[in-house]
Amino acid sequence: MAGDHHAVDHDYHLVNPSPWPAFGALSGFVLAFGTVWYMHPTMLGDFSIGLAGSVIGLIMVLCTMYFWWRDVVRESIGGDHKPVVQLGLRYGMSLFIASEVMFFAAFFWAFFDASIFATEEIQFWRTEANGGQWPPAHIETFDPFHLPLMNTMILLLSGCTVTWAHHALREGKRKELIQGLALTVILGACFTALQAYEYGHAAFGFTEGIYSSTFYMATGFHGFHVIVGTLFLLVCLVRASRGHFSPSKHFGFEAAAWYWHFVDVVWLFLFVCVYWWGG
């Protein structure tokens, strides 16, 4: 049977048994349970146990990411990702980004639902919560043309650098590919640092009403996606330095570029709708 498996003459990849899906599910459970325990110590007991669970769960998740990613890279280098498999990967990444679009659409829906109807008398609970105006009177919003505008320029520039890297890869210019990817990773890290600084100097907290909760949920999850995208591109940078990509076969990088452009577009909507119009 083993010989038959390695001697197939079709274009599909039969994945070998892997422990990482089950281990990843367990890791996510440990991380989520530890985080809930840490956030609600009065309900579940000592918060230090929850903190330990969160740290252990995070380490398990990172290990899952590393080893699963390693296996997929080995499959690609080993020739398992034939054209039909690459097509399936493209469909999968496209559907994943589509699901992410709907994920953020829910946060925008909540934000617009609360803001547009903030002064409608029939929406009594909103009027009570928002003081009949948007943003609520007690909320001191961010200046959209300060740090948010700076972060917008950073992400737009990172979109240019990742596109430069993509064109360099297609033309076989490995040095420019590495330079473009390195700049994109640095810009992604700068965006995260500036957003953390912005949160640290915010004049309102997460629990101060519908404005603050929708603001932090939308921008916070976007920040999380920036971190994921930066890690994605960092892996591509390591792979590019090792010569894993070629002008004709580089879907791993292409998927990272798609994801990064999606993150850029979402931020443009956040900047215009939440920071500027909503503020």
N, C-alpha and C positions, 0 to 999 in steps of 0.2 A: 504493500500500500504506500509506503514511504517513497519507493522508487516511482510508482505511478504518479504521486503528487508532484515530484520534481521533474517529471518527463512530460508534462502536459503540453499540448500544442495549440492551446487557445489563448485569447488575448485578455482573459480575466485573471484577477489575482485572488486566489483562495487564501484568506488570512489564516495564519497559524494561531493556535490557541494562545491567549494572552491573559495575564492576571490583572492588567491595568484597568479595564472597565470596572471590575468588582472592587479593586483596591481604591479606585477613584471615587466610587460611590460611598465606600466606607469613610474615606478621607473627608468628603463633603459633609457627611453626617456628623463626624467628630467636630469639624470646624463649626458647623451651624449650632450644634448642641452646646459646645463650649462657649460660643459667642452669646447665645441666649442666657446661659447660666451666668456669664460675666455681667450682662446688662440687667439681670433681675436677681441679684444676690439675696434680697429679702424673701423672694419666693422659693428659691432652690437651695440656699445655704451660702457658704463662704464663697465670695467672689474670686478668691485666688484659685480655687479649683476650676472655675470657668475660664479664667485667664490661661491656666495651664492647658486646658482642653483646646482653647483657641490656638495657642502656639503650636501644640502637637498636631492639631488638624491642619494648620497652615503648612507645617513642614511636610506632612503627608501629601497634601495637594501639590506642593512644589516638586516632591519626589515623583509623584505620578506624572506630572507634566514633563519632567526631564526624561524619565525612562521611556514613557510612551512616545515622546517626540523622537528619542534616540532610535526606537524600533522602526518608526515610520521613515526616518532618514535612511536607515540601513536598507529598508525595502526599496526605496527609490534608487539608491546607489547600486543595489543588486539587480536592477532591471525589472522589478516586479510592476512598476508603474508604466505599463504600456499605453499607447494612445487611447484605447477604450477606457482604461482605468483613469487616465488623466481627465478624460471627458466627464466621467462620473465625479471626480474630485471637483471639477469646475461647477457642475450642477449642485453638488453639496455645499460648496462655499457660497454660491449665489443664493441658495435657499436659506442658509444660515444668516447672511446679511439681510435678506428680506424679513426674517424673523426678528432681527435686531431693529429694523425700521419700525415694526409694529410695537416692539418693546418701548421704544422712545415715544411713539405716537400716543401711548397710554399716558405718559407723563405730560406731554403737551396738551392732551385732552383735559386732564385734570387742571392744569394751569389756566387754560383758556376758559374752562367751565366756571372756575372760581372767580376769574377776573372779569369776564364779560358780564356775568350776572351778579356782580358784587353789589349793585345798587337797586336791583329788582326787589320790590317789597314782598312779592310772593315768595321769594327765596329767603325766608325769615332767618334761618340759621346762618346763611352767608352774611346777611346784613348785620347780624349780631357779632359774628366773628371778625368781619372786616371793617366795622364801623361805617358801612355804607359807601366805602370808597376803595379804590385799588391803586397802589398798594395800601394796606391798612395804615391808619394814621400813626400808629406807634412804631412802624417799621422804617428804619433809616436804610435805604437801598444803596447799592454800590453805584459809583459813578461809572457808567458804561465806557467812557472814553479815557479811563485810567488803566488799571490792570486788565480788565476784560478786553479792551482794544489791543493792548500789548500781547495778550495771549492769542488773540485772533491773528495778529500779524505773524506770531511764531508758528501757529499751525498752518497758515497759508504758505509760509516759507518752507515748512517741512513737506508740504504737498509738492512744492517745486523740486526739492532735493530728492525725494523718493522717485519722482518722475524722471529726473536726470539720471538717477541710478538705474532705472529700468531701461532707458534708452541706451545707456552705456553697456548694459548687459546684452541687449539685443545686437549691439555692434561689436561685441567681443572685447570691450575696453574694461578689463578687470580692475585696473587701478582706479578709474573714475567710478566704477560700481562701488568699490569699497569706500571711497571718499564720500559719495552721495549717501550711502547707508549710514556711515558714521555720523555725518551731519544731521541726518534725520533722527537718529537715536538721541543725539545731544539735544536737539530741539524738543523732542518729546519729553526728555527729562526736565528741561527748563520749564515747559508748560506745567508739568506736575508740581514743580517747586513753587512756581508763582501761584498756582491755585491753592496749594497748602498755605502759603503766606496770606492769600486773600481770605481763606476760611479762618485763619488765626486772628485776623483783624476785623471779622464781621461784627456788625452791631446788633445782630439778632441770632437767636439759637434755633435749633431744629424744631423745638416744641412750642414755638411762639405763634402758632396759627397756620392757616392753610397756605399763606404766601411762603413762609419760611420752609415748611415741610415740602411743598412742591419744588421750591427753588433748590433745596439741598438734594432731593431725590434725583431731579433731572441733571443738575450739574455734577453731583457726586458720582452718579452712575456713568456719566460721560467721562469724568476723570478716571474712573476705574477702567473704562475701555481704552483710554489713552495709555494707561500703564500696561494693559494687556497687549495693545498694539506695539508699544515700545519694546516689550519683551520679544514679541513676534519678530520685529525687525532686527533685534539684537541677535537672535538665533540665525536669521538670514545673513547677518554680517559675519558671524563666525563661520557659517557654511560657505559664504563667498570667499573668505580668506583661505579656506581649505580647498577651493576649486570644485565645489559640489555643483555649481550651476554652469550651464552652457547656453549659448544663444537660442538653441532649439528646445531645451528642456530645463525649465526653471519655474514650474508652477508654484513651488513653495514660496518663492519670492513674490510671484504674481499675486498669490492669495493674500500675502501680507500687505502688498500695495493696495489691493482692493479694500481691505479692511481699514487701512490708514486713510484712504480717501473718504470712506464712509464716516469715519470719526471726524474728519475735517468738515464735512457737510453738516453733520449734526451740530457741531459747535457753531457754525454760521447761523443756524436756526435758533440756537440757544442765545447767541449774542443779540440777534435782532429782536426776538420775541420776548425773552425773559429779562435780559439786562437792559435793553434800550426801551422797547415798547412797554414791557411789563413793569419797568421801574419809573 
